[in-house]
Amino acid sequence: MIPSAEQIAEVLGQGGVVLLPTDTVLGLAASPAFPEAVDKIYALKQRPRQKNLPIMVADADQIFELGADVSFEAAKLLASPYVPGALTLILPVDAQRAPTWLDGRSEIAVRIPDNDLLLNALRLAGPLMVTSANRSGAETPATTDDALAQLHGAPDLTVPGKGAAPAPSTIVNCTVTPVEIERHGVVSAAQIAETLA
């Protein structure tokens, strides 16, 4: 039985961590409103604390609400066929507009996923910290069962399934000019270049 977006949002809204399929690889999600939930993701993954977690949002409005500054190039990428989809943008953050949980952050990595269940949960719960559901340094698991076997502990809710793509999202750093690809993934360098041409 697949939990509904409402059930997922309810667990997240109570400070829980959810293991769920995304449009790329399996992810671990938590609401940034609950520092203990974010701590739990780091513990499950055994991830170094100095590595910030990426943020998933439902739409461009939620990106603006995070205090992100969207450059001309970033706006072109957000308007491309790859959004919603496997494209993560690193954007500078305006501390005056950013929520308190982004205190001390000068930039964020943000993505709008192409997954209806996840998008609906994001609309209900707000922006979420979402990272791949593997132990730090290990291969990304194919199924939620594989992920549960690999993680250091258990999430509060598991949405059964598998990732929809063989690779993670492509990360484009939009805080520099020209923009730079920091991680090659589903969206190719040629597709990025064509979008920005």
Secondary structure as UniProt FT lines:
FT   HELIX           5..13
FT   TURN            14..15
FT   STRAND          18..20
FT   STRAND          27..30
FT   TURN            32..33
FT   HELIX           35..45
FT   TURN            49..50
FT   STRAND          55..56
FT   HELIX           60..65
FT   TURN            66..67
FT   HELIX           72..78
FT   TURN            81..82
FT   STRAND          87..93
FT   TURN            95..97
FT   HELIX           100..102
FT   TURN            103..104
FT   STRAND          107..111
FT   HELIX           116..125
FT   STRAND          128..132
FT   TURN            136..137
FT   HELIX           144..150
FT   STRAND          157..158
FT   STRAND          170..173
FT   STRAND          180..183
FT   HELIX           189..196
//
